[in-house]
Amino acid sequence: MFDTDALRLLDAVARTGSFTGAAAQLNYTQSAISRRIASLEQQAGGPLFDRLARGVRLTPAGEALHQHALVVLNRLARAAEELAGIHGGYRGSLRVGAFATANVALVPSALRAFRRRFPEVALTPVEGPSGGLLRRLREGGLDVAVVSDYPSGLPYDEEVEIVELVRDELLVVLPGDHRLAGRETVDLRELREETWIEAPPPGGTTMLEQACARAGFTPRATIRIAEWTGKFGFVAAGLGITLVPAIAARAVPPELVLGSLGEFAPYRTVHAALPGTPLPAARTLVHLLSEAARQ
């Protein structure tokens, strides 16, 4: 019903917010853009854009068609990449999404190994929360996504293939002069009077709260700091202690001390996600991510 040129035009107008902006980006005249959009709206059975004093805005119908357009355009682009790979070996590009702490060591290690084997493939890393990465993967905007089941779990989606990479323990981070520093395993119950540095997600119970509940107490106090560098700075200053995923332990400053919480240690699971028809290069990267996770 809709040709791909019209869908590309729809996307350009939606992204730029104006016919003028889309015309400049696509090297069309503004009148040509207006005619093409009018024709597309006739095919769609109604307006796709609200005409504003300055620019345009997608209508609900336009939003719906734009989401489908993104999927179609992204899949066509990936089809071209896959065909190039089939005919000429591994080349083209690979878009790899990951949540923040996976980018400390896990993802860079796998990407380094991939680049050594396939230097002609251009790697495009993208960082974001797991939910957003899965949405982009479904829309065709990513080829691989490294995601975590914390805090919201992983929704079932028959169009997405999920591969478990590692069960990731959260370690306690202590100042170097802490009374329990140096112990390989720290009993969480001995930390009941500590102040914790964390950034709870909106709603629900944190893994720290769940672990403390299993240990029979509630955290005495918390300081809300979101960024890891800030958390480590507060711990180094003796203002509290925090938890860090094992896959991000390499980022902990050397003056701080790591310990396992043993039987009360919280865990999350890290996964790689692939679209229903993944590129061969994407599946190879997942294999390398599995190897990096084991190391």
Buried (B, 14 or more C-beta within 10 A) or exposed (E): EBEEEBBBBBBBBBEBBBBBBBBBBBEBEBEEBBEBBEEBBEEBEEBBBEEEEEBBEBBEBBEEBBEEBBBBBBBBBBEEBBEBBEEEEBBBBBBBBBBBBBBBBBBBBBBEBBEEEBEEBEBEEBBBBBBBBBBBBBBBBBBBBBBBBBBEEBEEEEEBBBBEBBEBBBBBBBBBEBEBBEBEEBBBEEBBEBBBBBBBEEEEEBBBBEBBEEBEEEBEEBBEBEEBEBBBBBBBEEEBBBBBBBBBBEBBEEEBBBBBBEEBBBBBBBBBBBBEEBBEBBBBBBBBBBEBBEE
